[in-house]
Amino acid sequence: MEAYQISPFKVLRSNAGYYIGRTYFDVELEADLPWSRDSYGYYATKEEATKALQWWKDNDDPSA
């Protein structure tokens, strides 16, 4: 089994909306795929999710 390259937290999008999560790089597919959804919910806009991610970074507490 190959080691995954997991990204730092970033804003991602799904059909449900924007969220904060991480991706991993799949070597066979040569693509970034979702790894985790770390925000408690979804955001309606990318701007809202980006502000929340910045708050996490400023407070150094992604679990908040």
C-alpha positions in Angstrom: 0.0 0.0 0.0 1.4 3.4 -1.0 1.6 6.3 1.4 -1.0 9.0 0.9 0.0 12.7 0.4 -2.6 14.4 2.5 -3.2 18.1 2.0 -3.5 20.8 4.6 -7.0 22.0 5.4 -8.6 23.8 2.4 -12.0 24.8 1.1 -13.7 22.1 -0.9 -17.0 21.8 -2.7 -19.6 19.1 -2.9 -23.2 19.0 -4.1 -24.2 19.9 -0.5 -22.1 23.1 -0.5 -18.7 24.3 0.5 -16.8 22.7 3.4 -13.4 22.6 5.0 -11.5 19.4 4.5 -8.5 17.7 3.2 -7.7 15.8 0.0 -5.2 13.1 -0.8 -3.3 12.4 -4.1 -4.2 9.1 -5.7 -1.2 8.0 -7.7 -3.1 5.6 -10.0 -5.7 8.2 -10.9 -3.2 11.1 -10.8 -5.8 13.2 -9.0 -6.7 14.8 -5.7 -9.6 13.0 -4.0 -11.5 13.9 -0.9 -9.9 12.6 2.3 -12.0 14.3 5.1 -14.7 16.8 5.9 -13.6 18.6 9.0 -16.1 21.4 9.2 -19.3 20.6 11.1 -21.5 21.7 8.3 -21.6 23.2 4.9 -21.3 26.8 3.8 -23.5 28.4 1.1 -20.6 30.2 -0.5 -16.9 29.8 -1.1 -16.4 33.2 0.6 -18.1 32.0 3.9 -16.0 28.8 3.9 -12.8 30.8 3.2 -13.5 33.1 6.2 -14.1 30.0 8.4 -10.9 28.4 7.3 -9.0 31.7 8.0 -10.6 31.7 11.5 -9.3 28.2 12.1 -5.8 29.2 11.0 -5.8 32.4 13.1 -7.0 30.4 16.2 -4.9 27.3 15.5 -7.9 25.1 16.4 -9.4 23.2 13.4 -11.7 21.3 15.8 -13.6 24.5 16.7 
